[in-house]
Amino acid sequence: MRILAATGVVLVLTACTTPPEPPVDRTPLPTVAAPPYACDHIPLRAVELMTGVRDPIVIGDFDMTFSKGLGVGGCAFYERAGDRKKLLDVDLTPKGGEEMVRAQIAAGDMQLPEIVPGGIGFYTQGGTVEEDRTMAGAVLVRGKAQLFVGMSRGVEGRDNAADVIALMKLIAPKLITDATAPGKKKG
């Protein structure tokens, strides 16, 4: 009987001394893009705050000379440990479509605030698994340029949709270039 009581006390003490989960870092994303950058134009600090992963694996790049200056490319961010799950995607393509954006907004996605003059976009939160509220994404189109930010796994307890919008605000002015500006002469 004493052994059982002592074992119970040890279990209770062990359970009480388990270190608590670290608090969620709710620091807002920076409002100005600053080095160090991951993948040319994406502030590493913003990615780390959004994903909760320090020093993620980064694969990809951007070519801003492609398609008469519209640019193309992408970057994917992965965990370093475990099965190296994808955390975040950023893609730029010269095949934008305002009609698709307007259709998504009409279907219930939220319209992005104005980020670049002449641009239109939408954002969404949650993935195919409805309970996964750490997924979020945004698309911004200006002319033929389209920029996509898709977070596969954010930090539970952060406003993941707000993080995706904040990242879009940081990177769109660099990635959706003057070549996409309305009224720009095509050469």
Salt bridges, closest charged atoms under 4 A:
ASP25 OD2 - ARG45 NH2 3.97
ASP25 OD2 - ARG54 NH2 3.95
ASP55 OD2 - ARG80 NE 3.39
GLU79 OE2 - ARG153 NH1 2.31
ASP89 OD2 - LYS86 NZ 3.33
GLU98 OE1 - ARG102 NH2 3.12
GLU130 OE2 - ARG133 NH1 3.77
ASP163 OD2 - ARG158 NE 2.76
